[in-house]
Amino acid sequence: MKSPRTIAYIGLVLAIGIASCAHGLWTWSSADPVKFISYLLLTVAASGMKIRLPSVLGTMSLSFLFILIGIAQFSLGETLLMGCAGGLVQCVFLAKHRPKGVQVAFNLASVCGAIELGYAVQHLPWLHSGVLTAAVYFVADTVPVAVIIGLTENKNAWNVWREAYMWTFPNYLVGAAAVWVVGETDQRLGWQPGLLLLPILFIIYRSHRSYVERLEEARKRAEQQAEHALEVAALHRRTIETLALAVEAKDQTTSDHLQRVETYAIGVAKELGMGGTDLEALRAAALLHDIGKLAVPEYIIAKPGKLTPEEFEKMKTHTVVGGEIVERIRFPYNVAPLVRGHHERWNGTGYPDGLAGEQIPLGARILAAVDCLDALSSDRQYRRAMPLSEAMDFVKSCAGTNFDPAVVEILARRHVELEALSKSEVRIISLPTAVRVERGDAPAAGFEKIAGAGISSPENATRDLSTLRRAVGRATVNMRALAGLTTRIAECDTPDNVFAALRESLGDIVQYAAMVVYVRRGDCLLPDCTDGDAAGLFGSREVPVGAGLSGWVAENGKAIVNGNPHVEPAYLVSPSEFSRLHAALAVPLVGPGGIAGVLSLYRNERDTFTNADLAAMGVLGAGIACVLEGTPPA
């Protein structure tokens, strides 16, 4: 539906055209009807020589030359009839799209208005300039059409006129010269030789059409190349997102983290003046900076506690491996140094290369600060998220040591804005890693006989006293109490008796503020036994295997020393109790059937559990598991 402004404009042009035609009929005269009819036929023939205009649904014909001749040699009425006849043929002859009646009327009215104006300029008594007449006619003929195209197609009229019509102006200047030649020939030889213009015009038309076709082919090639470039860019983006999904499939905390890092990093980089391929490299590195984690064992990535020195050495390799993976992709911009260097520090104490200051690529410096901010403000297996403002305060405290001060300054100023922007952006769809595949009876090598890879068998877990002494020889454990509790657990026949023994004697061996015995029921852990002053901080709800400290221990069959109790799903969070417990010791309870549960101890002080405490809990674990399974050892 046309807008009121468009309808009003069409009405104005039609009114001008009708007025021009009325004026021509009112003043009609014909000094030489044969000459007029001959040129009228030439005009119609020239109107069939059409050239399609670039960028718009319009054509140009060579009829303008005869209209200019008509303005110079015929009456206004005759010239208007030539223009209308030529315009009608141009609209309907061999038209690819059948024009509407209003389109035909508008084009004819536009031509009539242009002829009227050109005729008025040509016959000014004090000015006889064919060039000026051609220029006026050109503007009056093309501008109204460009304006209506702009209105109906929602384009800028100036851009339409400049791209589709302005380049044709030299043709009108040539037409002005042709008018002068025809006029001189008419005066000396008569008007008949002017008819020889038709074959000359046909040659001009063919060459001009070939030129326009070459231009159109060049434009199409340019569009195809631009489209191909966009497709390549989209392919790179999909490649990056696919690799990011591969990381996310292994580390479930990474999905939103990667996209938030991208949003933050791009915002900071633009303010630092980064652009072009450098910005695209940073965008890719933001999504791929953790891709090297594919080479890190999953139990290290998902460990909800502190890493051992050996585990941390393995974790650090993700920067080198990530850089090598990205290098093999051969992006058209330099991504690998950013991935490799995102753990470098401003003061040179980072890894893997110990770069310092501006030796570190700017993109890697941006990623280092942004990655830290988002990691602190996000939930992790080993701690809960900090408020964004507290995380930002920490990053600011590391400016000049860990991070580039210029990057931190921008991040401090814009982190709230960038956080809101990251929440509004479309997320990469996560892979369905929780899907369960029902088919498949057994792997080719069969199933393992003893459940729990990496878990000691019950025979190895039940040690004699001499083995116990060697394991905890330098510990501060009450050996007598441990030996007595071990014997007592071996004599228990029900879980309740084991729980009673633990409540009565375990505190003499390893002190704790809270003790929880989680019993495994399918894919969940139930806190069947609690003890200690802080035991009330743990609810009675189920803990999924794999969640929190205890869930991770149950899933992986590995103990955790001095983990963070705050990540336990069963831990009750309240303003008064949130920070009460700060250290956890969790060991798997391994029986003949696999992992029967988890024994978890918690303390108020950080990092206070020792390897001796771990060894003592390992001694008790096998006996507890056997009772929980209902198969007490002989």
C-alpha positions in Angstrom: 0.0 0.0 0.0 1.4 3.4 -1.1 1.9 6.1 1.5 0.0 9.3 1.3 3.2 11.1 0.4 3.8 8.8 -2.5 0.2 9.2 -3.7 0.5 12.9 -3.5 3.7 12.9 -5.4 2.3 10.7 -8.2 -0.7 13.1 -8.4 1.5 16.1 -8.7 3.5 14.6 -11.6 0.3 13.5 -13.4 -1.1 16.9 -13.0 2.0 18.5 -14.5 1.9 16.0 -17.4 -1.8 16.6 -18.1 -1.2 20.4 -18.0 1.7 20.0 -20.5 -0.4 17.9 -22.9 -3.2 20.4 -22.7 -0.8 23.2 -23.4 0.6 21.3 -26.4 -2.9 20.6 -27.9 -4.0 24.2 -27.3 -1.0 25.5 -29.2 -0.8 22.7 -31.8 0.8 23.4 -35.2 2.7 21.5 -37.8 4.8 23.2 -40.4 5.9 20.0 -42.2 3.7 17.0 -41.5 5.9 14.6 -43.6 9.0 15.6 -41.7 7.2 15.3 -38.4 5.8 11.8 -39.1 9.2 10.6 -40.2 10.8 11.7 -37.0 7.9 10.4 -35.0 8.6 6.9 -36.5 12.3 7.3 -35.8 11.4 8.1 -32.2 9.2 5.0 -31.9 12.0 2.9 -33.4 14.6 4.3 -31.1 12.3 3.7 -28.1 12.6 0.0 -28.9 16.4 0.2 -28.4 16.3 -0.2 -24.7 19.1 -0.6 -22.2 18.3 -1.9 -18.7 19.5 0.4 -16.0 21.6 -0.9 -13.1 20.3 -1.2 -9.6 16.6 -0.4 -10.5 13.7 -1.8 -12.5 14.0 0.7 -15.3 15.2 1.2 -18.9 16.8 3.8 -21.0 16.3 4.2 -24.7 17.8 6.4 -27.5 14.5 8.2 -28.1 15.8 11.1 -26.0 17.9 12.2 -29.0 14.8 12.6 -31.2 12.9 14.4 -28.4 15.8 16.9 -28.3 15.6 17.3 -32.1 11.8 17.8 -31.7 12.4 20.5 -29.0 14.7 22.3 -31.4 12.8 21.9 -34.7 9.1 21.1 -34.0 6.2 22.6 -32.2 5.5 21.8 -28.5 2.5 19.7 -29.4 4.5 17.6 -32.0 7.3 17.1 -29.6 4.9 16.0 -26.8 3.3 13.5 -29.2 6.8 12.1 -30.1 7.7 11.9 -26.4 4.4 10.1 -25.5 4.6 7.7 -28.4 8.2 6.8 -27.6 7.6 6.5 -23.9 4.6 4.2 -24.4 6.7 1.9 -26.7 9.5 1.9 -24.2 7.2 0.9 -21.4 5.4 -2.0 -23.1 7.7 -3.2 -25.9 9.5 -6.5 -24.9 8.9 -5.6 -21.2 10.1 -8.3 -18.8 7.5 -7.2 -16.3 4.1 -5.9 -17.5 3.8 -2.4 -16.1 0.7 -1.2 -14.3 -1.4 1.5 -15.8 -0.4 4.1 -13.1 3.3 3.3 -13.9 2.8 4.0 -17.6 0.8 7.2 -16.9 3.5 8.4 -14.5 6.3 7.8 -17.0 4.4 9.6 -19.8 3.6 12.5 -17.5 7.2 12.8 -16.4 8.4 12.9 -20.1 5.7 15.5 -20.9 6.8 17.7 -18.0 10.5 17.4 -19.0 9.6 18.3 -22.7 7.6 21.3 -21.5 10.5 22.6 -19.4 13.2 21.8 -22.0 11.1 23.5 -24.7 10.7 26.6 -22.6 14.5 26.9 -22.1 15.3 26.2 -25.8 13.0 29.0 -27.0 14.0 31.7 -24.6 14.6 34.8 -26.8 17.9 35.7 -25.2 19.3 32.2 -24.9 19.8 29.5 -27.5 21.9 26.7 -25.9 21.4 23.1 -27.0 23.7 22.0 -24.2 21.7 23.8 -21.5 18.5 22.4 -23.0 19.8 18.9 -22.9 21.0 19.3 -19.3 17.6 20.7 -18.2 15.7 17.9 -20.1 18.0 15.3 -18.6 17.4 16.5 -15.0 13.6 17.0 -15.5 13.3 13.5 -17.1 15.3 11.5 -14.6 14.8 13.1 -11.2 11.0 12.4 -10.9 11.6 8.8 -11.8 14.4 8.5 -9.2 12.2 10.1 -6.6 9.3 7.7 -7.2 11.6 4.7 -7.0 13.0 6.0 -3.7 9.5 6.4 -2.3 8.0 3.1 -3.5 11.1 1.0 -2.7 12.1 2.8 0.5 15.5 3.9 -1.0 17.4 7.2 -0.9 16.3 9.1 -4.0 19.7 10.8 -4.4 21.4 7.4 -4.3 19.0 6.0 -6.9 19.5 8.9 -9.2 23.3 8.9 -8.8 23.7 5.1 -9.4 21.0 4.6 -12.1 20.9 7.8 -14.1 23.7 10.2 -13.4 26.1 8.1 -15.5 23.9 8.6 -18.6 24.3 12.4 -18.7 27.2 12.3 -21.2 24.7 10.7 -23.6 22.5 13.8 -23.5 25.5 16.0 -24.2 26.3 13.9 -27.2 22.6 14.3 -28.1 22.9 18.0 -27.9 25.8 17.8 -30.4 23.7 15.6 -32.7 20.9 18.1 -32.6 23.3 20.8 -33.8 24.5 18.6 -36.6 21.0 17.7 -37.7 20.1 21.4 -37.6 23.0 22.4 -39.8 22.3 19.6 -42.2 18.6 20.6 -42.4 19.6 24.2 -43.3 22.0 23.1 -46.1 20.7 19.8 -47.5 17.2 19.5 -46.2 15.8 17.3 -43.5 15.9 14.0 -45.3 19.6 13.3 -44.6 18.8 13.4 -41.0 17.1 10.0 -41.4 20.6 8.5 -41.7 20.8 8.9 -37.9 18.9 5.6 -37.5 21.7 3.2 -38.5 24.2 5.3 -36.7 22.0 5.2 -33.6 21.7 1.4 -33.9 25.5 1.1 -33.9 25.7 3.4 -30.8 22.9 1.4 -29.2 24.7 -1.9 -29.7 28.0 -0.7 -28.3 26.4 1.1 -25.4 24.3 -2.0 -24.6 27.5 -4.2 -24.6 29.2 -1.7 -22.3 26.2 -1.8 -19.9 26.1 -5.6 -20.0 29.8 -5.7 -19.1 29.1 -3.3 -16.2 26.2 -5.5 -15.1 28.4 -8.7 -15.3 31.1 -6.9 -13.3 28.5 -5.9 -10.7 27.2 -9.4 -10.4 30.8 -10.8 -10.0 31.4 -8.3 -7.3 28.2 -9.3 -5.6 29.1 -13.0 -5.9 32.6 -12.3 -4.5 31.0 -10.3 -1.6 28.5 -13.1 -1.0 31.3 -15.7 -1.1 33.3 -13.6 1.5 30.2 -13.5 3.7 29.9 -17.3 3.3 33.5 -17.8 4.3 33.1 -15.5 7.3 30.0 -17.4 8.3 31.9 -20.7 7.9 34.7 -19.5 10.1 32.1 -18.4 12.7 30.3 -21.8 12.6 33.7 -23.5 12.9 34.6 -21.5 15.9 31.2 -22.1 17.5 31.5 -25.8 16.8 34.9 -26.0 18.4 33.5 -24.0 21.4 30.7 -26.6 21.7 33.4 -29.3 21.8 34.9 -27.6 24.8 31.5 -27.1 26.4 30.6 -30.8 25.9 33.6 -31.6 28.2 33.4 -28.7 30.6 29.7 -27.8 31.3 30.7 -24.5 33.0 32.1 -23.1 29.7 29.0 -22.5 27.5 27.8 -19.1 28.8 31.3 -18.3 30.0 32.7 -18.3 26.4 30.0 -16.0 25.1 30.2 -13.6 28.0 34.0 -13.4 27.5 33.4 -12.6 23.8 31.0 -9.8 24.6 33.3 -8.3 27.3 36.4 -8.7 25.2 35.0 -7.1 22.0 33.6 -4.2 24.1 37.0 -3.5 25.6 38.9 -4.0 22.4 36.7 -1.5 20.4 37.4 1.2 23.0 41.1 0.5 22.7 40.9 1.1 19.0 41.1 -2.4 17.8 39.4 -3.2 14.5 39.6 -5.2 11.3 41.2 -8.6 11.4 42.6 -8.0 14.9 39.0 -7.7 16.2 38.0 -10.8 14.3 41.0 -12.7 15.8 39.9 -11.6 19.3 36.4 -12.7 18.7 37.5 -16.2 17.6 40.0 -16.4 20.5 37.3 -15.5 23.0 35.3 -18.5 22.0 38.4 -20.8 21.6 40.7 -19.8 24.4 39.8 -22.9 26.4 39.9 -25.4 23.5 43.1 -26.9 24.9 41.1 -28.3 27.8 40.2 -31.1 25.4 43.7 -32.5 26.2 43.2 -32.3 30.0 41.7 -35.2 31.8 38.1 -34.6 32.7 38.5 -35.4 36.4 40.9 -32.5 36.6 38.6 -30.1 34.8 35.6 -31.1 36.8 37.4 -31.4 40.2 35.5 -29.4 42.8 38.5 -28.9 45.0 42.1 -27.7 44.8 44.4 -29.2 42.2 47.5 -31.1 43.2 50.8 -29.7 41.8 50.8 -32.5 39.2 47.2 -31.8 38.2 48.0 -28.1 37.8 50.9 -28.9 35.6 48.6 -30.9 33.4 46.0 -28.1 33.4 48.6 -25.5 32.3 49.1 -27.4 29.1 45.7 -26.3 27.8 47.3 -23.0 26.7 49.9 -24.7 24.5 47.6 -27.4 23.1 44.9 -24.8 22.4 47.4 -22.6 20.5 48.5 -25.6 18.4 44.9 -26.6 17.7 43.9 -23.1 16.5 47.1 -22.8 14.5 46.1 -25.9 12.4 42.8 -24.3 11.5 44.7 -21.6 9.6 42.3 -18.8 10.2 42.8 -15.7 8.0 43.8 -13.8 11.1 46.2 -14.4 14.0 44.2 -16.3 16.7 46.8 -18.8 18.0 49.0 -16.2 20.0 45.9 -15.0 21.8 44.8 -18.5 22.8 48.3 -19.4 23.9 48.9 -16.2 25.8 45.6 -15.7 27.7 47.2 -16.8 31.0 50.3 -14.6 30.7 50.6 -11.9 33.4 51.5 -8.3 33.0 54.5 -8.7 35.5 55.8 -11.8 33.6 54.8 -14.5 36.1 52.2 -16.1 33.9 52.4 -19.2 31.6 53.3 -20.8 29.3 56.1 -18.4 28.0 56.5 -15.9 30.9 55.8 -12.9 28.6 55.5 -9.5 30.3 53.9 -6.1 29.6 53.5 -5.3 25.9 55.3 -8.5 24.9 51.9 -10.1 25.5 49.6 -9.6 22.5 46.9 -7.0 23.2 44.1 -9.5 22.6 45.6 -11.9 25.1 45.9 -9.1 27.7 42.2 -8.4 27.2 41.2 -12.0 27.4 43.3 -12.5 30.6 41.4 -9.8 32.5 38.0 -10.6 31.1 38.4 -14.3 31.7 39.3 -13.7 35.3 36.4 -11.4 35.9 33.8 -13.8 34.4 35.3 -16.8 36.2 35.1 -15.1 39.6 31.5 -14.0 38.9 30.4 -17.4 37.8 29.7 -20.6 39.7 32.5 -23.2 39.6 32.8 -26.7 40.9 35.1 -25.6 43.6 33.3 -22.4 44.7 30.3 -20.3 44.3 30.1 -17.1 42.3 31.2 -13.8 43.7 29.0 -10.7 43.2 30.1 -8.9 40.0 31.2 -5.9 41.9 33.4 -7.9 44.2 34.9 -9.8 41.3 35.6 -6.4 39.6 37.3 -5.2 42.8 39.6 -8.2 42.7 40.5 -7.6 39.1 41.3 -4.0 39.8 43.6 -5.0 42.7 45.6 -7.0 40.2 46.1 -4.2 37.7 49.8 -3.7 37.0 50.7 -7.2 38.3 48.4 -9.7 36.6 46.6 -7.5 34.1 47.2 -4.6 31.8 46.1 -1.4 33.7 44.6 0.1 30.5 42.4 -3.0 30.0 41.3 -3.0 33.7 40.4 0.7 33.6 38.0 0.2 30.7 36.6 -3.0 32.2 36.0 -1.3 35.6 34.1 1.5 33.8 32.0 -0.6 31.5 31.6 -4.0 33.2 28.0 -3.4 34.2 27.0 -2.3 30.7 28.8 -5.2 29.1 27.2 -7.7 31.6 23.7 -6.4 30.6 24.7 -6.7 26.9 26.0 -10.3 27.3 22.6 -11.3 28.8 20.7 -9.9 25.9 22.7 -11.7 23.2 21.7 -15.0 21.6 23.5 -18.0 23.1 25.2 -20.8 21.2 22.9 -23.9 21.5 24.5 -26.4 23.9 25.1 -30.0 22.8 22.7 -32.7 24.3 25.4 -34.2 26.6 22.8 -35.5 29.0 21.2 -37.8 26.4 21.0 -41.5 27.2 21.7 -44.0 24.5 19.6 -47.1 25.1 21.0 -49.4 22.4 24.3 -51.4 22.6 24.6 -54.5 24.9 28.3 -54.3 25.7 31.5 -52.8 24.3 33.7 -55.1 22.3 36.1 -55.7 25.2 33.2 -56.4 27.6 32.4 -54.8 30.9 34.9 -54.3 33.8 34.4 -56.8 36.5 35.0 -54.4 39.4 33.0 -51.2 39.2 34.7 -47.9 39.4 37.8 -47.2 37.3 40.8 -46.2 39.4 39.2 -47.5 42.6 41.0 -49.8 45.0 39.5 -53.2 45.5 38.0 -54.1 48.9 40.9 -56.4 49.6 43.4 -53.6 49.1 41.3 -51.2 51.0 41.1 -53.5 54.1 44.6 -53.2 55.4 46.2 -54.8 58.5 47.5 -52.6 61.3 51.1 -52.7 60.1 50.0 -51.3 56.7 48.0 -48.6 58.5 51.1 -47.6 60.5 53.1 -47.2 57.4 50.4 -45.1 55.7 49.9 -42.7 58.7 53.3 -43.1 60.4 53.9 -39.4 60.7 50.3 -38.4 61.3 48.7 -37.0 64.4 46.0 -39.6 64.3 45.0 -41.5 67.4 46.2 -45.0 66.3 44.5 -46.8 69.1 41.2 -45.1 68.4 41.5 -45.9 64.6 42.3 -49.5 65.2 39.3 -49.8 67.6 36.9 -48.1 65.2 38.1 -50.3 62.3 37.5 -53.4 64.4 34.1 -52.2 65.6 32.9 -51.4 62.0 33.9 -54.9 60.9 31.6 -56.3 63.6 28.6 -54.2 62.6 25.8 -55.8 60.7 23.6 -52.8 59.9 24.2 -49.3 58.6 22.6 -47.8 61.7 25.3 -49.6 63.9 28.0 -48.2 61.6 26.6 -44.7 61.9 26.4 -45.0 65.7 30.1 -46.1 65.8 31.1 -43.2 63.6 29.3 -40.7 65.7 30.9 -42.1 68.9 34.5 -42.6 67.8 35.4 -40.8 64.5 35.9 -37.5 66.2 38.7 -39.0 68.3 40.6 -39.8 65.1 39.8 -36.8 62.8 38.2 -33.8 64.3 35.4 -32.2 62.4 32.6 -29.6 62.7 30.3 -31.7 60.6 30.2 -35.3 59.3 27.9 -36.6 56.6 27.7 -40.1 55.3 26.1 -40.1 51.9 24.6 -43.5 50.8 24.3 -44.0 47.1 20.8 -44.8 45.8 21.1 -45.1 42.0 22.2 -41.8 40.6 21.7 -39.9 43.8 23.4 -39.6 47.3 21.3 -39.5 50.4 22.7 -37.9 53.6 21.7 -40.9 55.8 24.0 -40.0 58.7 25.0 -36.5 60.0 27.0 -35.5 63.1 28.7 -32.5 64.6 27.9 -29.0 65.7 27.5 -27.8 62.1 25.7 -30.9 60.8 22.5 -28.9 60.7 23.8 -26.9 57.8 23.3 -29.9 55.5 19.7 -30.6 54.4 18.1 -33.9 53.8 17.6 -33.5 50.0 19.2 -35.8 47.5 22.6 -34.9 45.9 23.0 -36.0 42.3 26.0 -38.1 41.6 28.6 -35.7 40.0 27.3 -32.6 41.7 29.3 -30.8 44.4 32.2 -32.3 46.3 30.6 -35.5 47.4 28.8 -36.1 44.1 32.2 -35.7 42.3 33.9 -38.1 44.6 31.0 -40.7 44.0 31.3 -40.3 40.3 35.1 -40.4 39.9 36.1 -42.6 42.9 38.7 -40.2 43.9 39.1 -38.4 47.3 39.2 -34.6 47.8 41.2 -32.9 50.5 40.4 -29.4 51.6 37.7 -28.7 49.1 35.1 -25.9 49.4 32.0 -27.0 51.3 30.0 -24.2 49.8 29.5 -26.0 46.5 27.8 -29.0 48.2 24.2 -29.0 46.8 22.9 -30.1 50.3 24.7 -27.2 52.1 22.1 -24.8 53.4 22.9 -21.3 52.3 21.8 -18.5 54.7 23.2 -15.0 55.5 24.3 -16.1 58.9 25.8 -19.4 58.1 27.2 -19.1 54.5 30.9 -18.7 55.5 30.9 -21.0 58.5 32.6 -24.1 56.9 35.7 -23.7 54.8 37.4 -27.1 54.4 36.1 -30.5 53.4 37.5 -34.0 53.2 35.5 -36.4 51.1 36.4 -40.1 50.4 34.6 -42.7 48.4 33.2 -45.7 50.2 34.2 -48.6 48.0 32.7 -52.0 48.4 32.6 -55.2 46.4 29.8 -53.7 44.2 31.5 -50.4 43.6 31.0 -47.1 45.3 28.4 -47.5 48.0 28.6 -43.9 49.2 30.8 -41.0 50.3 32.1 -40.1 53.8 32.5 -36.3 54.0 34.0 -34.3 56.9 33.9 -30.5 57.2 35.9 -28.0 59.3 35.6 -24.3 59.9 39.3 -23.5 59.1 40.7 -23.5 55.6 43.2 -26.1 54.5 43.4 -28.0 57.8 42.9 -31.6 56.6 46.1 -33.6 56.0 47.2 -36.6 54.0 47.2 -38.5 57.3 43.5 -37.7 57.7 42.9 -39.0 54.2 44.8 -42.2 54.8 42.8 -42.8 58.0 39.5 -42.3 56.2 40.7 -44.6 53.4 41.2 -47.4 56.0 37.6 -47.0 57.3 36.0 -46.6 53.9 36.1 -50.2 52.7 34.6 -51.5 56.0 31.8 -49.0 55.9 31.0 -49.7 52.3 30.7 -53.5 52.9 28.1 -52.9 55.7 26.2 -50.4 53.5 26.0 -53.0 50.8 24.8 -55.7 53.3 27.9 -57.9 52.8 30.0 -57.3 55.9 33.6 -58.7 55.7 34.3 -62.1 57.3 
